[in-house]
């Protein structure tokens, strides 16, 4: 296609979006180009999509992406001594933090080469010199492992890459570097108000075990996505003795609810994230209160 055809395609999709929620849908209504993200409690930033990224589609088509989690993330980032996005994918969380905190180094870790390349594009689009990208994953050791993901129609940039083996669909596999967080030089920069977002597709226990010294000594705040009850059952006796409280982030009601142990998310609820913090609910009250 030429530039004029591309512009016509994008305009047709923008028109369908303007008609109302639910009329335009990814990937049926294509969009190729840059979108401005104004959804979050940070200055606007840019993202690129070639009609290949579900997360960008959520933002463009639905004007919606994990609103309570993103609100907590942006508010905590402004108070943080350091910020780390683990399993950053194309960088929504990292970009928001880099926009909100221009004078702070934001570290983003992503081993999937396709997602990492898009993360780099998004970083360059915004000229975020404070965003430090790392093309490796975090685990409990330094190693090279086999990483794979389901090939999904219309989703070339997979949002479900993992070192765990899939059984349902055709898989794409690469060799990927993994490292333990505690072995990295940046571990010394966490400080007393560190903030982590961890989305590592079933290997949450490995990633957190690889930062156990940081957890014991610094007790950072963590937003954790997990659909694995097995990981939750391993993490509960690992994290609770360190003083961590567990909250389910409710995107549907813009609240959090206290849990006695870690519980896996389900797709049906749309509430995918847990907030793990050694701060009390009262200490978090200012972060969690609704904004006008």
C-alpha distance (Angstrom), angle and dihedral (degrees) to the residues before:
residue distance angle dihedral
X1 . . .
X2 3.79 . .
X3 3.80 128.5 .
X4 3.79 94.2 -93.8
X5 3.81 91.9 52.7
X6 3.79 90.0 48.0
X7 3.79 91.8 51.7
X8 3.81 90.6 49.5
X9 3.81 91.4 50.9
X10 3.79 92.1 49.9
X11 3.80 92.8 46.1
X12 3.80 91.7 51.5
X13 3.81 90.2 52.4
X14 3.80 92.2 46.4
X15 3.80 88.9 52.1
X16 3.81 91.0 53.0
X17 3.80 90.6 48.5
X18 3.80 89.6 51.9
X19 3.81 90.2 52.8
X20 3.78 90.0 69.6
X21 3.79 147.0 -77.5
X22 3.77 114.1 -49.6
X23 3.81 98.0 21.2
X24 3.81 96.7 93.7
X25 3.79 118.9 51.0
X26 3.80 137.2 -177.8
X27 3.02 125.8 -88.2
X28 3.83 97.0 4.3
X29 3.80 92.9 64.8
X30 3.80 103.2 48.0
X31 3.78 127.3 -143.4
X32 3.79 124.4 -177.4
X33 3.77 117.8 -176.4
X34 3.78 147.2 34.2
X35 3.78 125.4 -25.7
X36 3.79 127.6 -167.2
X37 3.78 113.5 -130.2
X38 3.81 114.3 -145.9
X39 3.81 100.7 154.8
X40 3.78 101.5 99.2
X41 3.80 140.6 67.2
X42 3.79 93.1 -97.1
X43 3.80 136.3 75.7
X44 3.83 112.4 -72.2
X45 3.79 117.6 -86.0
X46 3.81 136.0 -172.9
X47 3.80 131.9 -112.7
X48 3.79 130.5 -174.4
X49 3.80 125.0 -141.4
X50 3.80 132.3 178.1
X51 3.81 91.3 -165.3
X52 3.79 86.5 -84.2
X53 3.80 108.0 101.1
X54 3.84 123.8 79.2
X55 3.80 93.2 -162.7
X56 3.79 92.8 54.6
X57 3.81 87.6 46.5
X58 3.81 91.3 54.7
X59 3.78 89.0 55.1
X60 3.80 96.7 42.5
X61 3.80 101.4 39.5
X62 3.81 102.5 30.0
X63 3.82 101.7 24.1
X64 3.78 85.2 -137.3
X65 3.79 135.1 108.4
X66 3.83 125.4 156.1
X67 3.83 92.4 -47.6
X68 3.82 99.5 -174.6
X69 3.80 94.0 42.0
X70 3.79 90.7 49.3
X71 3.81 91.7 47.4
X72 3.82 90.9 52.2
X73 3.80 90.7 44.6
X74 3.81 95.0 52.0
X75 3.80 93.3 44.6
X76 3.81 93.9 47.6
X77 3.80 91.1 44.6
X78 3.80 90.7 59.4
X79 3.81 89.4 54.9
X80 3.80 95.7 39.9
X81 3.77 130.4 111.7
X82 3.83 89.5 -152.0
X83 3.82 138.8 -0.1
X84 3.82 129.6 -146.6
X85 3.82 127.7 -178.7
X86 3.81 107.7 -162.2
X87 3.80 113.3 -166.0
X88 3.80 89.1 14.0
X89 3.83 96.0 176.0
X90 3.85 106.4 -173.0
X91 3.79 90.1 -14.2
X92 3.82 111.3 -103.2
X93 3.81 93.6 147.5
X94 3.80 94.4 37.7
X95 3.80 92.5 48.6
X96 3.81 92.1 49.8
X97 3.80 91.1 50.4
X98 3.80 92.4 46.1
X99 3.80 89.4 51.4
X100 3.80 93.8 45.8
X101 3.82 94.8 45.1
X102 3.83 108.6 34.7
X103 3.81 93.2 167.1
X104 3.82 95.5 52.6
X105 3.80 129.7 80.5
X106 3.81 109.4 -117.1
X107 3.81 113.0 -160.5
X108 3.82 118.8 -152.8
X109 3.82 123.0 -171.9
X110 3.82 120.7 -162.9
X111 3.85 126.1 155.9
X112 3.82 98.2 -178.5
X113 3.84 104.3 99.0
X114 3.83 94.6 -147.6
X115 3.79 94.8 49.0
X116 3.81 90.9 41.7
X117 3.81 91.4 53.3
X118 3.81 90.4 52.2
X119 3.80 90.3 46.7
X120 3.80 87.8 55.9
X121 3.81 91.4 48.9
X122 3.80 90.8 51.1
X123 3.78 91.2 47.8
X124 3.82 90.6 51.6
X125 3.82 93.2 46.1
X126 3.80 89.7 58.9
X127 3.81 96.8 36.5
X128 3.80 88.1 -129.4
X129 3.79 100.8 174.5
X130 3.80 88.3 170.7
X131 3.82 92.6 63.0
X132 3.82 110.6 92.6
X133 3.81 113.1 -164.1
X134 3.80 123.8 -157.1
X135 3.81 121.3 -166.6
X136 3.80 97.4 -147.9
X137 3.77 138.2 76.0
X138 3.79 129.6 -117.7
X139 3.79 121.7 -116.4
X140 3.80 139.7 137.8
X141 3.82 96.5 -76.3
X142 3.79 143.8 24.7
X143 3.79 107.7 -100.4
X144 3.80 147.9 121.4
X145 3.79 112.2 -107.7
X146 3.79 140.4 175.2
X147 3.79 111.4 -97.7
X148 3.81 122.8 -170.4
X149 3.78 143.1 170.2
X150 3.78 139.4 -171.4
X151 3.78 115.8 -94.6
X152 3.80 103.1 -124.0
X153 3.78 123.6 -166.8
X154 3.80 110.0 -106.5
X155 3.81 93.6 4.6
X156 3.82 108.8 92.9
X157 3.81 90.0 159.7
X158 3.78 99.1 62.9
X159 3.78 118.7 -145.7
X160 3.80 92.4 -161.2
X161 3.81 107.9 58.1
X162 3.79 113.3 151.0
X163 3.78 145.2 161.5
X164 3.82 86.1 -126.5
X165 3.80 119.6 94.6
X166 3.80 119.3 -107.0
X167 3.81 123.0 -147.3
X168 3.80 106.9 -172.5
X169 3.79 111.3 62.2
X170 3.77 141.8 22.6
X171 3.80 109.2 -69.9
X172 3.79 134.9 -144.6
X173 3.80 115.6 -151.5
X174 3.80 135.6 -165.6
X175 3.81 138.3 167.3
X176 3.81 110.7 -103.2
X177 3.79 135.3 -174.0
X178 3.79 119.2 -122.6
X179 3.80 127.8 -172.9
X180 3.78 136.7 -179.8
X181 3.79 113.3 -110.6
X182 3.80 93.2 -134.6
X183 3.83 89.5 59.6
X184 3.82 92.9 58.1
X185 3.80 125.5 94.1
X186 3.81 90.0 -128.8
X187 3.82 89.6 64.8
X188 3.81 87.0 78.9
X189 3.82 90.2 60.2
X190 3.83 98.5 58.3
X191 3.81 95.2 100.8
X192 3.80 126.9 -178.0
X193 3.84 96.6 -54.3
X194 3.78 104.1 42.7
X195 3.81 119.4 163.7
X196 3.82 126.9 -156.2
X197 3.81 133.7 -177.3
X198 3.82 109.3 -162.9
X199 3.81 122.5 -169.3
X200 3.81 108.8 156.2
X201 3.80 104.6 146.8
X202 3.80 104.2 -114.3
X203 3.81 100.3 -26.0
X204 3.81 95.6 90.0
X205 3.81 93.8 123.0
X206 3.81 92.0 53.6
X207 3.80 92.7 48.7
X208 3.80 93.6 48.7
X209 3.79 93.4 43.1
X210 3.80 86.8 55.8
X211 3.82 89.0 59.6
X212 3.80 98.4 41.9
X213 3.82 93.3 123.9
X214 3.80 89.7 53.3
X215 3.80 90.9 47.6
X216 3.80 93.4 50.7
X217 3.79 96.6 43.4
X218 3.82 102.9 33.9
X219 3.83 107.0 19.7
X220 3.83 95.9 -153.3
X221 3.80 123.1 -164.0
X222 3.81 112.2 -102.5
X223 3.80 133.7 -161.5
X224 3.80 103.8 -160.5
X225 3.79 129.5 -170.9
X226 3.78 114.9 -161.6
X227 3.78 135.0 157.4
X228 3.81 92.0 178.0
X229 3.80 117.1 99.4
X230 3.79 87.9 -173.3
X231 3.81 89.2 61.3
X232 3.80 90.3 46.2
X233 3.81 91.8 52.1
X234 3.81 90.0 52.5
X235 3.79 94.5 44.4
X236 3.82 97.9 48.6
X237 3.85 95.8 69.7
X238 3.81 89.2 37.3
X239 3.82 98.4 53.4
X240 3.80 106.9 27.7
X241 3.84 95.0 64.1
X242 3.81 87.3 56.3
X243 3.80 89.0 61.8
X244 3.80 99.3 -99.5
X245 3.79 120.3 154.9
X246 3.81 118.2 -153.0
X247 3.80 124.9 -138.3
X248 3.79 131.1 175.8
X249 3.81 110.3 -133.7
X250 3.80 108.0 -134.2
X251 3.80 110.2 -152.1
X252 3.81 90.0 176.6
X253 3.82 96.2 58.2
X254 3.84 99.9 22.3
X255 3.81 90.8 -123.0
X256 3.80 139.1 102.3
X257 3.80 127.6 -125.8
X258 3.79 126.5 -152.9
X259 3.82 117.4 -116.7
X260 3.78 126.8 -167.1
X261 3.80 91.7 -142.2
X262 3.77 139.1 6.8
X263 3.80 113.5 -75.5
X264 3.79 126.1 -169.3
X265 3.78 119.8 -116.2
X266 3.79 123.8 -117.3
X267 3.79 126.2 -145.3
X268 3.80 92.9 -127.2
X269 3.80 96.8 66.2
X270 3.79 99.1 47.9
X271 3.83 87.8 -140.3
X272 3.79 101.3 116.6
X273 3.81 105.2 156.9
X274 3.77 138.1 78.5
X275 3.80 123.8 -157.9
X276 3.81 112.1 -141.9
X277 3.78 115.7 -168.8
X278 3.78 138.8 154.5
X279 3.79 87.8 -148.4
X280 3.77 117.7 97.2
X281 3.78 122.6 -111.7
X282 3.81 87.9 -106.5
X283 3.81 90.7 54.2
X284 3.79 89.4 51.2
X285 3.81 93.9 46.6
X286 3.80 95.4 98.9
X287 3.80 91.1 50.2
X288 3.79 92.8 48.1
X289 3.79 102.5 42.2
X290 3.83 116.2 110.6
X291 3.79 117.3 -97.0
X292 3.80 122.5 -136.2
